[in-house]
Amino acid sequence: MDGLILVNKHQGCTSHDLIAELRKIINIQKIGHFGTLDPLATGLMIIAVGKATRLSSFFLKENKIYEGRIKFGYSTDTYDSSGTPSSTVKKEWPEKRTILEAMKKFEGQLNQIPPPFSAKKYRGKPLYKLARNKKEFELKPSRVFIHFFNLKKYHPPVLDFNVKCSSGTYIRSLAHDLGQILKCGAHLSELTRTKIGAFEISDALSLEEIKQLKEKGEISKCLIPIESLLPQFPKVILKESGTALARNGNIIFPENISKVVQRNSRQNALKEKECVYRLFSLEGKLLGLAKQDTEKNSFHPFLIFN
């Protein structure tokens, strides 16, 4: 099995636990995730199986969409409902108009400080380990981008929202910082990831559903084959001579190529430096990825699957 599995993670499960459970279900050791979710959070996770685990760099930077709930009144040390209150409890709630104005301030580029209880590392150690041991450390902000931060429903002291953000954004920090601006304290109480790049939660399966497919001998139904991944990149169909060269990581020339299937108009908008070519055999197997040397009219493989 080589490809991706879209999993709908349940609440209370860590990303590590999910991988361990899925490894047992499908009986494959080479498996990993393209982006974690906190135990509190539910929703879409991209799981790579087999050779697809080598494609992480093409998926980790994708934009993400979340739906969630923020509770006003007090902040917590973890910035979510799993933590200990870190401020006095307030029972006066901001008006909806004031909240909308505050939420707009978070849209666009911003410097965001990650939660003290997070997997982000400080001098090689995860922040949550330092925070648990009450070690002092200085958090540095990260540059993130918020495409939108929308209020869906407000029923004090609870706010329902959705947000589209760049990779690396902490929604817990977004909730905490909103409470700081409004001077009422806030923390994240619920969160669901609904989209990663082009992948949507509607196409994801629970662990139980994947287990049922495995028991029926239909596990392939939950797999997105590796050959269908990265459709934004053109494909180069190689002759047998080209396949032999590619498998050894050698340069490929026009005489080794059967056909080049170019990108569509949307894909043509990509910068040339971002252009990657997918190498296929005549049998339709993905052999690896290459970059083009236009001066020498050749392709240079940089990632080859055995």
Backbone torsions as a table, in degrees:
resi	resn	phi	psi	omega
1	MET	NA	126.5	177.5
2	ASP	-138.0	118.0	179.9
3	GLY	159.5	-157.8	-178.7
4	LEU	-118.2	147.3	172.1
5	ILE	-122.6	127.7	178.0
6	LEU	-92.7	118.6	-175.6
7	VAL	-114.4	138.0	174.1
8	ASN	-96.3	98.3	-175.8
9	LYS	-70.2	139.2	178.0
10	HIS	-92.2	161.0	-177.1
11	GLN	-68.5	143.9	178.1
12	GLY	91.0	-11.5	-179.1
13	CYS	-95.2	129.8	175.1
14	THR	-79.1	160.1	177.8
15	SER	-61.6	-37.0	178.6
16	HIS	-64.9	-43.2	179.4
17	ASP	-63.9	-38.9	180.0
18	LEU	-62.1	-44.2	179.0
19	ILE	-62.1	-44.1	-179.6
20	ALA	-61.3	-42.5	-179.8
21	GLU	-67.9	-41.9	180.0
22	LEU	-66.7	-35.0	177.6
23	ARG	-61.4	-37.8	178.1
24	LYS	-68.7	-40.9	-175.7
25	ILE	-65.4	-48.3	-174.9
26	ILE	-94.8	-5.1	175.9
27	ASN	57.9	46.1	176.2
28	ILE	-131.7	131.0	-177.2
29	GLN	-82.1	-36.7	-176.1
30	LYS	-81.4	92.9	-175.1
31	ILE	-152.2	144.9	179.8
32	GLY	-161.5	169.7	-178.5
33	HIS	-109.5	153.7	176.0
34	PHE	-105.5	63.8	179.6
35	GLY	117.9	128.9	-176.0
36	THR	-88.5	170.8	169.4
37	LEU	-135.5	141.5	175.9
38	ASP	-62.2	154.4	177.2
39	PRO	-54.4	-36.5	179.8
40	LEU	-64.3	-32.8	-172.3
41	ALA	-81.1	154.9	174.2
42	THR	-122.5	174.2	171.4
43	GLY	113.3	-159.9	-167.0
44	LEU	-70.3	127.7	168.6
45	MET	-129.7	137.9	176.5
46	ILE	-94.4	120.0	-179.9
47	ILE	-110.9	127.1	179.7
48	ALA	-98.8	139.1	-179.0
49	VAL	-123.9	137.8	176.1
50	GLY	63.3	-132.6	-176.5
51	LYS	-62.0	-25.2	-177.9
52	ALA	-65.0	-17.8	178.8
53	THR	-62.6	-19.5	-179.0
54	ARG	-82.8	-1.3	-176.9
55	LEU	-101.4	15.1	-174.0
56	SER	-55.6	-38.1	-175.9
57	SER	-62.5	-20.5	-179.2
58	PHE	-88.7	-7.0	-176.8
59	PHE	-121.5	-24.6	-175.1
60	LEU	-65.6	-25.6	-176.1
61	LYS	-95.0	7.9	-178.5
62	GLU	-68.1	147.8	173.8
63	ASN	-66.4	155.4	-178.3
64	LYS	-132.3	151.1	176.1
65	ILE	-121.6	135.2	-179.8
66	TYR	-128.4	154.5	166.4
67	GLU	-122.1	141.3	-177.6
68	GLY	-162.2	-172.9	-178.1
69	ARG	-137.4	132.6	177.1
70	ILE	-113.3	135.0	177.6
71	LYS	-109.7	124.0	178.5
72	PHE	-86.3	161.0	175.2
73	GLY	125.2	-36.2	177.7
74	TYR	-163.6	153.5	175.7
75	SER	-98.3	165.1	177.7
76	THR	-128.8	164.1	-178.0
77	ASP	-70.7	-21.1	177.9
78	THR	-99.4	-4.6	-177.4
79	TYR	71.8	8.5	175.7
80	ASP	-139.2	-178.0	-173.4
81	SER	-72.9	-8.2	178.9
82	SER	-82.0	-10.0	-174.6
83	GLY	-94.1	-176.7	178.6
84	THR	-96.9	135.6	178.8
85	PRO	-52.4	134.1	-178.2
86	SER	-120.0	12.7	177.1
87	SER	-147.5	165.5	176.3
88	THR	-69.3	149.7	-178.9
89	VAL	-80.8	129.4	177.4
90	LYS	-115.0	146.5	-178.5
91	LYS	-122.9	21.1	172.9
92	GLU	-111.6	119.8	-172.0
93	TRP	-100.3	145.2	177.2
94	PRO	-68.9	154.6	176.8
95	GLU	-73.6	156.1	-178.5
96	LYS	-58.3	-41.9	-179.3
97	ARG	-60.5	-41.1	179.6
98	THR	-66.4	-38.7	178.6
99	ILE	-64.9	-44.6	180.0
100	LEU	-59.9	-41.6	178.4
101	GLU	-63.6	-39.5	179.8
102	ALA	-69.0	-40.2	-179.1
103	MET	-64.2	-34.8	179.1
104	LYS	-62.5	-28.6	-178.6
105	LYS	-67.5	-18.2	-178.8
106	PHE	-90.6	-10.6	-177.8
107	GLU	-77.3	145.9	-176.3
108	GLY	95.6	-162.6	179.7
109	GLN	-76.8	139.3	176.1
110	LEU	-153.5	156.7	174.3
111	ASN	-92.3	117.5	-175.8
112	GLN	-114.1	130.8	175.9
113	ILE	-89.2	125.8	-178.3
114	PRO	-68.8	159.2	177.4
115	PRO	-63.5	146.7	177.9
116	PRO	-63.1	-30.1	174.7
117	PHE	-97.5	87.8	179.5
118	SER	-152.7	169.4	-178.6
119	ALA	-83.2	-5.8	178.2
120	LYS	-60.5	141.9	-172.8
121	LYS	-98.7	146.4	175.6
122	TYR	-127.6	112.8	-176.6
123	ARG	53.4	42.9	175.1
124	GLY	85.4	-4.1	-178.7
125	LYS	-117.4	138.4	178.2
126	PRO	-59.8	140.5	-177.8
127	LEU	-59.9	-36.4	-175.7
128	TYR	-64.1	-30.1	178.0
129	LYS	-70.3	-40.0	177.9
130	LEU	-66.7	-41.1	-178.4
131	ALA	-66.1	-40.2	179.5
132	ARG	-63.4	-35.3	179.9
133	ASN	-88.8	8.4	178.2
134	LYS	55.9	36.6	175.8
135	LYS	-82.2	142.9	179.2
136	GLU	-86.2	137.2	177.3
137	PHE	-156.1	154.2	-178.8
138	GLU	-102.2	117.8	-179.5
139	LEU	-81.5	130.7	177.5
140	LYS	-100.3	140.1	-179.6
141	PRO	-70.0	151.6	174.6
142	SER	-111.3	147.3	179.3
143	ARG	-83.8	118.7	179.2
144	VAL	-129.7	169.4	180.0
145	PHE	-132.0	126.8	177.5
146	ILE	-106.6	112.7	-179.0
147	HIS	-73.4	-43.3	172.4
148	PHE	-155.6	151.9	178.2
149	PHE	-139.6	94.6	-169.1
150	ASN	-105.8	140.9	172.2
151	LEU	-86.4	121.3	179.7
152	LYS	-95.4	-39.5	-178.6
153	LYS	-158.7	141.3	179.3
154	TYR	-129.8	115.0	175.8
155	HIS	-134.5	90.4	-172.7
156	PRO	-44.8	133.9	7.6
157	PRO	-95.8	24.1	-173.6
158	VAL	-111.0	136.8	178.5
159	LEU	-122.2	124.5	173.4
160	ASP	-95.8	137.2	-174.2
161	PHE	-144.0	167.2	163.6
162	ASN	-136.0	153.0	-173.7
163	VAL	-148.1	140.1	171.3
164	LYS	-114.2	128.4	-173.2
165	CYS	-145.0	165.9	177.0
166	SER	-76.3	163.6	175.0
167	SER	-61.1	143.3	179.8
168	GLY	93.1	-3.3	178.8
169	THR	-79.5	134.0	175.3
170	TYR	-99.4	115.0	179.6
171	ILE	-69.9	-28.4	174.9
172	ARG	-61.3	-40.8	178.0
173	SER	-66.9	-36.6	178.5
174	LEU	-60.9	-45.0	178.9
175	ALA	-64.4	-46.1	-179.2
176	HIS	-62.0	-46.0	-177.6
177	ASP	-67.5	-32.2	176.0
178	LEU	-63.4	-42.3	178.2
179	GLY	-64.0	-33.7	179.0
180	GLN	-69.1	-42.1	179.3
181	ILE	-64.9	-39.8	-178.6
182	LEU	-81.3	-7.8	176.7
183	LYS	59.7	35.4	178.2
184	CYS	-127.4	-4.5	-176.3
185	GLY	75.1	143.9	179.3
186	ALA	-162.0	156.8	174.2
187	HIS	-149.8	159.5	179.7
188	LEU	-80.1	127.6	-179.0
189	SER	-110.4	-24.2	177.2
190	GLU	-148.0	148.8	178.0
191	LEU	-156.1	134.4	175.9
192	THR	-133.5	127.8	175.1
193	ARG	-88.5	122.9	-174.1
194	THR	-106.2	-17.5	-177.7
195	LYS	-155.6	141.4	172.6
196	ILE	-131.9	110.5	-175.9
197	GLY	58.3	-122.2	-179.9
198	ALA	-92.0	-3.9	-177.4
199	PHE	-90.0	136.2	-176.0
200	GLU	-121.3	153.6	-177.2
201	ILE	-64.5	-24.8	179.4
202	SER	-62.9	-19.7	179.6
203	ASP	-98.7	0.9	-177.0
204	ALA	-89.5	155.1	179.8
205	LEU	-119.6	150.6	174.4
206	SER	-77.9	164.6	177.2
207	LEU	-60.3	-36.4	179.8
208	GLU	-65.5	-40.8	178.8
209	GLU	-66.1	-38.7	177.8
210	ILE	-65.7	-40.5	178.3
211	LYS	-61.3	-41.1	179.3
212	GLN	-64.5	-40.0	177.3
213	LEU	-63.8	-39.8	178.6
214	LYS	-62.0	-43.8	-179.1
215	GLU	-65.4	-28.3	179.0
216	LYS	-86.5	-3.9	-176.9
217	GLY	75.2	24.3	-176.8
218	GLU	-119.3	31.6	-176.0
219	ILE	-61.0	-25.9	-179.8
220	SER	-63.7	-19.7	-179.7
221	LYS	-68.7	-20.1	-179.2
222	CYS	-98.4	0.0	-175.3
223	LEU	-99.9	130.3	169.6
224	ILE	-90.2	110.4	-174.1
225	PRO	-59.1	147.0	-178.4
226	ILE	-61.2	-28.1	-179.6
227	GLU	-66.8	-22.0	-178.6
228	SER	-95.8	-0.1	-178.8
229	LEU	-80.7	158.7	178.9
230	LEU	54.6	48.6	-179.1
231	PRO	-65.4	-12.4	178.8
232	GLN	-71.6	-13.2	179.6
233	PHE	-101.8	140.2	178.7
234	PRO	-65.6	159.7	-179.4
235	LYS	-114.3	142.1	177.5
236	VAL	-113.5	115.2	178.8
237	ILE	-91.6	118.8	-172.6
238	LEU	-95.7	148.7	169.8
239	LYS	-73.7	175.3	-179.7
240	GLU	-60.2	-36.7	178.8
241	SER	-65.4	-38.2	178.8
242	GLY	-68.3	-38.6	178.3
243	THR	-62.1	-42.7	178.8
244	ALA	-62.7	-41.6	178.9
245	LEU	-65.0	-45.0	-177.7
246	ALA	-61.8	-42.8	-177.7
247	ARG	-63.0	-22.3	177.4
248	ASN	-101.0	6.2	178.3
249	GLY	72.9	20.5	-177.9
250	ASN	-88.4	160.8	-179.9
251	ILE	-66.7	140.2	-177.7
252	ILE	-111.7	131.2	-178.2
253	PHE	-111.5	165.9	-176.7
254	PRO	-51.3	-36.2	-178.7
255	GLU	-67.7	-12.3	178.9
256	ASN	-96.9	1.6	-173.3
257	ILE	-110.4	133.2	176.7
258	SER	-85.9	-42.0	-175.6
259	LYS	-164.8	147.5	174.1
260	VAL	-118.8	121.0	178.6
261	VAL	-98.2	110.0	-173.4
262	GLN	-75.4	169.4	178.6
263	ARG	-74.8	161.9	174.4
264	ASN	-83.2	-177.7	-174.0
265	SER	-62.5	-37.5	179.7
266	ARG	-67.6	-40.6	179.8
267	GLN	-69.2	-29.3	179.8
268	ASN	-65.7	-16.0	179.6
269	ALA	-74.9	-12.7	178.4
270	LEU	-65.3	146.5	176.3
271	LYS	-66.6	146.9	-178.2
272	GLU	-58.9	-36.2	-178.4
273	LYS	-66.6	-17.1	179.4
274	GLU	-92.2	-6.2	-173.1
275	CYS	-75.5	125.1	177.1
276	VAL	-123.0	144.1	178.8
277	TYR	-110.3	135.6	176.5
278	ARG	-90.3	129.5	-178.6
279	LEU	-97.7	124.4	-179.4
280	PHE	-121.5	148.7	172.6
281	SER	-82.9	170.8	177.7
282	LEU	-62.9	-25.1	-179.6
283	GLU	-82.8	-2.1	177.4
284	GLY	89.5	15.2	178.7
285	LYS	-89.6	136.5	176.5
286	LEU	-76.0	120.3	-177.4
287	LEU	-94.1	-31.1	-178.0
288	GLY	163.6	-162.8	-177.7
289	LEU	-126.0	149.9	-178.3
290	ALA	-144.8	162.0	172.3
291	LYS	-117.7	149.9	-175.3
292	GLN	-92.7	137.9	171.2
293	ASP	-103.9	97.5	-174.7
294	THR	-65.9	-30.8	-179.6
295	GLU	-67.8	-39.2	-179.2
296	LYS	-98.8	2.5	178.4
297	ASN	52.6	52.4	-177.1
298	SER	-144.7	168.9	178.0
299	PHE	-119.5	135.1	-178.7
300	HIS	-112.1	107.5	178.2
301	PRO	-63.4	137.9	176.5
302	PHE	-125.1	-10.8	175.9
303	LEU	-144.8	116.3	-177.9
304	ILE	-122.7	133.3	176.3
305	PHE	-89.4	133.9	177.6
306	ASN	-68.9	NA	NA
